């Protein structure tokens, strides 16, 4: 037979364990949210860079633009 005080103590212990788990889950959620926000910033930065490179490529394909010395092939010997 269980003691009268044992049941409330067991419930209290389980409640404390659940509160600890909830606290860890909240902390993990905060860390994951920060990671997702950082990744989104990186994605947006990369998209801007790709867009910029595409604009440069489109401008470089223009026939009226002077040729770039770096784009020319070296002479063969």
C-alpha positions as CSV (number, residue, x, y, z in Angstrom):
1,X,0.0,0.0,0.0
2,X,1.3,3.5,-0.8
3,X,1.7,6.1,1.7
4,X,-0.7,9.1,1.5
5,X,2.2,11.6,0.9
6,X,3.9,9.5,-1.7
7,X,1.3,10.1,-4.4
8,X,1.5,14.0,-4.3
9,X,5.3,13.8,-4.2
10,X,5.3,11.5,-7.3
11,X,3.0,13.9,-9.1
12,X,5.2,16.9,-8.1
13,X,8.3,15.0,-9.3
14,X,6.7,14.3,-12.7
15,X,5.6,17.9,-13.0
16,X,9.1,19.2,-12.3
17,X,10.5,16.8,-15.0
18,X,7.9,18.0,-17.5
19,X,8.8,21.7,-16.7
20,X,12.5,20.9,-17.2
21,X,11.7,19.3,-20.6
22,X,9.5,22.2,-21.6
23,X,12.3,24.6,-20.7
24,X,14.8,22.7,-22.8
25,X,12.3,22.6,-25.7
26,X,11.9,26.4,-25.5
27,X,15.6,26.9,-25.5
28,X,16.0,24.6,-28.5
29,X,13.2,26.4,-30.3
30,X,14.9,29.7,-29.8
31,X,18.2,28.4,-31.1
32,X,16.5,26.9,-34.2
33,X,14.6,30.1,-34.9
34,X,17.9,32.0,-34.8
35,X,19.5,29.5,-37.2
36,X,16.6,29.7,-39.6
37,X,16.7,33.5,-39.5
38,X,20.5,33.5,-40.2
39,X,20.0,31.0,-43.1
40,X,17.3,33.2,-44.6
41,X,19.7,36.2,-44.5
42,X,22.3,34.1,-46.3
43,X,19.8,33.0,-48.9
44,X,18.8,36.6,-49.6
45,X,22.4,37.7,-49.8
46,X,23.2,34.9,-52.3
47,X,20.1,35.7,-54.4
48,X,21.2,39.4,-54.6
49,X,24.7,38.3,-55.6
50,X,23.4,36.0,-58.4
51,X,21.1,38.8,-59.6
52,X,24.1,41.1,-59.7
53,X,26.2,38.6,-61.6
54,X,23.4,38.0,-64.1
55,X,23.1,41.8,-64.7
56,X,26.9,41.9,-65.2
57,X,26.7,39.0,-67.7
58,X,23.9,40.7,-69.6
59,X,25.8,44.0,-69.8
60,X,28.9,42.1,-70.9
61,X,27.1,40.4,-73.7
62,X,26.2,43.9,-75.1
63,X,28.1,44.3,-78.5
64,X,28.8,48.0,-77.8
65,X,30.7,47.3,-74.7
66,X,34.5,47.4,-75.0
67,X,36.2,44.0,-74.8
68,X,37.7,43.0,-71.5
69,X,41.4,41.9,-71.7
70,X,40.7,39.2,-69.2
71,X,38.1,37.6,-71.5
72,X,40.4,37.3,-74.5
73,X,42.2,34.1,-75.1
74,X,46.0,34.2,-75.1
75,X,47.8,33.6,-78.4
76,X,48.9,30.1,-79.1
77,X,52.6,29.4,-79.8
